[in-house]
Amino acid sequence: MGAQKVYMKKYGKEYFKTFLAEEKKKTAGLDFRKKMEYIWQYYKLWIIGVVCAVALLSYLAVHFLYTPRENWFYGVFANTYADVGEHSRFWDGFVEYAHLDVKEKNVIFNNNCFFDPAKDSYNQYYNAFVAYVDSKTMDIVTMETEDLQALGEKGRLMDLSNQEIAGSLAEKYADRLVYALPKDEEYSTEPIPVGIDLSDTCLVTEFHLYGESCALGVSSLAPHLDKIELFLEYVLNWEGSYE
């Protein structure tokens, strides 16, 4: 095996030198333009292949070395076609309002989630939603109010009355609380607060995510409660100044 490597190294270099010498002879006497035409005519596939390989390696290097891995905030805006994703006016406004460095961590506004929480059978979007919750990735979800209540019945949303987990959210937004009766009677036989009504905020009036009603629920395993409060302040205090 070692002898084979030595052979390839030695005779590979000799072959390459011979090849270059022959190509120089073929292009001798040609002006620069003619040389470029010759090279492109006979070696364009190799050139394209090398350029693509370099571009791919550059992309992978940037993606794996410089793309942020953690999140500042992860919001799911379910059942809407409104443009609220990354670098939308809504997204830019929140990043500016919260003073978040998106080069350090991500701010994710996921508006590609469509499912009916009232149904007993679900699609791939709901399965992805559950994965966001169970992996402690998602912070909040917005939906029409009735849909959020149906989702809250299934135990995927935080009980906002639990001060040990939700902090002062229920107290701070007492006049906006949305309630749902859990299907698991062992948890509670009374309605619990699972959301915050945002029907009169920019989510409906400015960005038209939903027709008339809108409520925000907090993931039962939300990792960034401090950013959730910033988000609520952002939408409740919207004055159109972040554009």
N, C-alpha and C positions, 0 to 999 in steps of 0.2 A: 504493500500500500504506500509506503514511504517512497519507494523507487518510482511509482506511478506519478506521485505528486511532483517529484523532481523533474521527471520527463515532461509533464504537462507544463510546468513552469518554464523550463528551458525552451522547448520547441514551440510553446504557445507564444512566447515573446518573439521568437524568430519568425513565426508565421505572421504575427501582427506587423513587424517591421517590413516584411516582404510585401504585405498587403498595402501598407501606406506608401511604399516606394512605387508600386504599380499604379496606385491612384494618382500620385503626383505626376507620373509620366503622362497619364491620360488627360490631365487638366493643364499640362504645361502649355503655355502660350495662350491660354484662354484668359479673357478679362474677368474681373470680379463677378460681374453679373452672370456670365456664362458658367463660371465655376459653381455659383449658387444654384443655377438651373440644373446643372449636372447632378449635384449632390441631392437636390430635392427629387429629381426624377428617379434616381436609383435607390435612394435611402430614406424616402419620406415615411415609409412604414416604421422604420427603426426610430426615426426622429419623433414621430407621433407617440410611439410606445414609450420612449424615454421621457418625453414631456409629461405624459399622463402618469407615469410612475412617480416622477418627482412631485407632481401636483398632489397625488394621492398621499405620498409620504409626508408632504408638508401639511396637508389637512389633518392627517392622523396625529402628527406631532403637536399641532396647535390644539386639537380636540382633547388629547389625553394629558397634555402638559399644562394647558392654560384654561380650559373650560372649567368653571366652578363646579364642584361636586356637591356642595351643601346648599340648602335653601334658606333665604331670609323668610320666605313666605310662600305658601302654596294654596291658591284658591281655585275651586272648581265652580264654574258658572254653567250650571246644567240647563239643558233644554232651551238654548238660545243660539241664534245665528248672528247675534250682534258682534261687531268687531271690537273685542276687548282683550285680545291676546297680546303677546309680547310686542312692544313698541307701538301699540295703539295709543291713542290720546289718553284713554283711561289708564292704561298701564304706566305710561310716562308720568302722568299726574301723580299716581300713588308713589312711584319711586322717588319723585322730587319731593313730595309732601313728607314722606317718611325718612328722607335723607339716607337712602340705601345705596351702597356701592355694589352695583351688579357685576363688577369685575371680581369682587371678592366672593359673593354668593349669588345664587339665582333668586329671581322673583318670578314665579310661575303663575300665569293666569290661564287655566285650562278651560277652553270653551268648546271642547269636542267631546261632550258627554251627554248622551241622550237616552233616557229611560223613564218609565212610569213606575214610581215607587209603590203605587197602590196595587200593582199586579203581583201575583204569586210567583210567576215565572219571569226570568230576567234575561237580558241580552248581554253581549260582551262588554258593553259600556258599564253596566251595573257591576259586573265582575271586576272590571278595572277600578271602579269607584271603591268597592270593598277592599281591594288590594291597597289603594291609597290610604284608607283608614287603618287597616290592620298593620301596615308597615310604618305607621306614624309619619307618613309623608304629608298628608293633607291637613290644612288648618281649617278652612271654611268651605261651605257650599252654599250657593244661592239658588233658589228655585221659586216658582210661584208658591204662594203661601199654603194652599191646600196640599200641594205635592210635598212641601217640606214637612207638614204635619204627618202625612202618610209615611214619610221616611223616618220621622222621629218615633213613630209607633214601633219600629223594628229595632230600636236600640243602637243605631249607628251614629246618633248625635249625642252630644254632651248634655247632661242634665245641668242647666245653668243655675239651678238653685243650690247645687253642691259647691259651697264656697271653697272647700279644700282643693277642688280641681278648677272650677271656673272663676274663682276669685270673686270680684265684685260686679261681674257682668249683669247678673239678675237685678241687683240693687241699682246699678247705674242706669239701666235701660228698662226699668220696671214698667213704664207706660207703653213699651213696645213689645213686650214678651208675647211669644206665640206658644201655645200649649198643645200637647198631644198626650193621649192615653196609651201607655205602653201595652203591647200585647202580652208581655211577660208580667203576669200579675204578681209574681214573687218580687218583682222590683218595686212596683207601685200599683195601687188600685185607684189612684187619683191622677188627674192630668198633671204633667210636669212641664216646665218651660224648656223647649227644645230649640227655640229660634228667636230672632229679633226682627220685627217688622220694619222693612226699609222701602215700603211702597211709595213713600213721598220723597224719596231721595233721587239723586242723579242716576241711579241704576235704572229707574223707570222714566223719569222726566227728561233726562239729558241723553243717555246712551241707549235707551229703549231696549234693554235686555228682555223685559217682559211687558205684557200689555197693560195690566192695571195693578196687580199685586206682586209683591216680592218680599221674601224673607231670607234671612241668613241663619244658617245653622253652623255650629262649631263641631268639628270632628270629635268623637269621643276620646280620641288619642292625639289630639292636636299638640304639636311640639312647640308652637310659637305663639303663646297667648298674648305676649306683649305686642306683637305685630298685628294681632287681630284687633286689639284696641285701637291701634293706629289706623287700621283700615276702616274701622267704624267711624272714627273721627273724620277721616278723609271723605267718606261718602255723605256723612251727615252735615259736614261743613262746606260742601262743594259750592263754590261761587263762580265757577267758570274761569278761575284765574290760572289754572294749570293747563296750559295748551301749548 
